[in-house]
Amino acid sequence: MTEHLAGMRRNYHNDVLDESSAAADPIAQFASWLDEIRQTDAIEANAMVLATVDQHGVPSARTVLLKECDDRGLVFYTSYDSRKGRNITENPAVALVFNWPTLERQVRVEGLASRVSDEASDAYFRSRPIGSQVGAAASPQSEPVPNRAFLEARFERSAAAAGPIPRPANWGGFKVAPTMFEFWQGRPNRLHDRLRYDQTPHGWEIIRLAP
């Protein structure tokens, strides 16, 4: 297996990324790249790896879905009682990674996460398909459960309840206020383009990194 993995490689050649063409604001640059990947047939182009660290310094990572992005930050939704929710409560410093191999691109983000308002969480929850609402209400996310039947029974009980599904009090959004963006564009011979945006008191500073 190791020999097979060592031989897996490709040469990148789709595009370039340089200081003259990159946006001065990383949110604008991110929005441009996100729009490009959304126009392809990539599955869940808004998927991002979220890395968190608990109070003991133990890291964990998982994939979540970006649901909103503007000048204030990047927003995703989850159970506040999940492992990632508890980690953010203990340590709000997080990292995100978007991997878009069809365009030979990657974006890294670092920042501080905080809960969005209850009103924002309510609005997003109401916009979800009814099955997703029921699932959020029925699932004790990240907690051990005895079997699949246990989850399905909870789902059926929640689905049978009369009236609209209320947003669980322990479910809502987190906004990641970015302090750093890094844009990576694959280039031939592993001389990839890497531009890092650092937040400073005077605005965003662009730095080129060696690949």
C-alpha positions in Angstrom: 0.0 0.0 0.0 2.8 2.5 0.9 4.4 2.1 -2.5 1.1 2.7 -4.2 0.4 5.8 -2.2 4.0 7.2 -2.8 3.3 7.0 -6.5 0.1 8.9 -6.5 0.7 12.4 -7.9 -0.5 14.9 -10.4 0.8 18.0 -12.0 -1.3 21.1 -11.4 -1.8 23.6 -14.3 -5.3 25.0 -14.2 -4.8 28.6 -13.0 -2.5 31.1 -11.4 -2.8 33.3 -8.3 -0.8 36.5 -7.9 -0.8 39.7 -6.0 -1.8 41.8 -9.1 -5.1 39.8 -9.7 -6.0 38.9 -6.1 -8.7 41.0 -4.4 -7.5 43.3 -1.7 -10.1 41.9 0.7 -10.0 38.2 1.4 -13.8 37.9 1.7 -14.1 39.2 -1.8 -11.4 36.8 -3.0 -13.2 33.9 -1.2 -16.6 34.9 -2.6 -15.1 34.9 -6.1 -13.5 31.4 -5.7 -16.7 30.1 -4.1 -18.8 31.3 -7.0 -16.4 29.6 -9.4 -16.6 26.2 -7.7 -20.4 26.5 -7.3 -20.6 26.8 -11.1 -19.0 23.3 -11.5 -20.5 19.9 -10.7 -18.5 19.7 -7.4 -20.6 18.0 -4.7 -21.2 20.2 -1.7 -18.8 22.9 -2.7 -19.6 24.6 0.6 -18.2 21.8 2.7 -15.4 22.8 5.0 -13.3 21.0 7.6 -13.7 22.6 11.0 -10.8 22.1 13.5 -11.4 22.9 17.2 -9.4 22.5 20.4 -10.8 21.6 23.8 -9.7 23.1 27.1 -7.0 20.4 27.5 -5.5 21.3 24.1 -6.8 18.2 22.4 -7.7 18.9 18.7 -10.5 17.4 16.7 -11.7 18.0 13.1 -14.8 17.2 11.1 -16.6 18.4 8.0 -19.5 20.9 8.2 -21.3 23.1 5.7 -20.9 26.8 5.2 -24.3 28.4 5.2 -23.6 32.2 5.2 -20.6 34.4 4.4 -20.2 38.1 4.6 -17.9 40.8 6.0 -18.8 39.7 9.5 -17.6 36.1 9.0 -18.5 32.5 8.0 -21.5 30.8 9.5 -22.4 27.2 10.1 -25.0 25.5 12.2 -24.8 22.6 14.7 -25.8 21.4 18.1 -24.2 23.5 20.8 -23.9 20.3 22.9 -21.9 18.5 20.2 -18.2 18.0 20.7 -17.5 20.9 18.4 -20.0 23.1 20.2 -18.5 22.3 23.5 -14.9 22.9 22.2 -15.8 26.3 20.9 -17.4 27.2 24.2 -14.1 26.3 25.9 -11.8 27.7 23.2 -13.2 29.9 20.5 -10.1 29.7 18.3 -10.9 27.6 15.2 -9.5 26.8 11.8 -11.4 26.0 8.5 -10.2 24.3 5.3 -12.0 24.3 2.0 -10.6 21.8 -0.5 -11.6 22.2 -4.2 -9.4 19.7 -6.1 -11.3 20.0 -9.4 -10.1 23.6 -9.5 -6.7 22.7 -7.9 -7.5 25.1 -5.0 -7.6 25.2 -1.2 -8.6 27.9 1.2 -7.6 28.0 4.9 -9.2 30.3 7.4 -8.4 31.0 11.1 -10.5 33.0 13.4 -12.7 33.2 16.5 -16.1 31.5 16.6 -19.1 32.9 18.5 -22.8 32.1 18.5 -25.1 34.0 16.2 -28.2 35.5 17.6 -31.3 33.4 18.5 -33.2 35.3 15.8 -30.7 34.3 13.1 -30.7 30.7 14.3 -34.5 30.7 14.3 -34.7 32.1 10.8 -32.3 29.5 9.4 -34.0 26.6 11.2 -37.3 27.6 9.7 -35.7 27.6 6.2 -34.6 23.9 6.5 -36.5 21.0 5.1 -39.0 19.6 7.6 -37.0 16.3 7.8 -33.9 18.2 8.7 -35.8 20.1 11.4 -37.1 16.8 12.8 -33.6 15.3 12.7 -32.1 18.2 14.7 -34.8 17.9 17.3 -34.5 14.1 17.6 -30.7 13.6 17.5 -28.6 14.0 20.7 -25.7 14.9 18.5 -22.3 13.4 19.4 -23.8 11.4 22.3 -23.5 7.6 22.4 -26.8 5.8 21.4 -27.6 2.1 21.7 -28.5 1.5 18.1 -30.0 2.9 14.9 -33.5 1.9 16.0 -33.2 4.3 19.0 -32.6 7.2 16.6 -35.3 6.3 14.2 -37.8 6.0 17.1 -36.9 9.4 18.4 -37.3 10.8 14.8 -40.7 9.2 14.5 -41.9 10.7 17.8 -40.7 14.1 16.9 -42.2 13.9 13.4 -45.6 12.9 14.9 -45.8 16.0 17.2 -48.5 18.5 16.3 -47.6 21.9 14.9 -44.3 23.3 13.7 -41.0 21.9 14.9 -39.5 24.4 17.4 -35.8 25.0 17.1 -34.1 23.1 19.9 -32.6 25.5 22.5 -29.2 23.8 22.1 -29.1 24.1 18.3 -27.9 27.1 16.3 -25.3 28.9 14.4 -21.6 29.8 15.0 -20.0 32.7 13.2 -16.2 32.5 12.5 -14.8 36.0 12.5 -11.6 35.5 10.4 -8.2 36.8 11.4 -6.3 35.0 8.6 -7.1 33.6 5.1 -4.7 31.6 3.0 -5.5 30.9 -0.7 -3.6 28.0 -2.4 -3.5 27.5 -6.2 -1.8 24.4 -7.5 1.0 25.1 -10.0 3.4 23.0 -12.1 6.4 21.4 -10.4 5.0 21.9 -7.0 5.8 25.7 -7.2 2.3 26.4 -6.0 0.9 29.9 -5.4 0.1 30.7 -1.8 -1.2 34.1 -0.7 -1.9 34.7 3.0 -4.1 37.6 4.2 -3.3 38.7 7.7 -5.6 41.0 9.6 -3.8 44.1 11.0 -4.9 47.3 12.7 -4.6 49.0 9.3 -6.6 46.4 7.3 -5.6 43.2 5.5 -2.0 42.6 4.5 -1.2 40.1 1.7 1.9 38.0 2.1 3.2 35.4 -0.5 4.4 32.1 1.1 6.8 29.6 -0.4 5.0 26.4 -1.4 
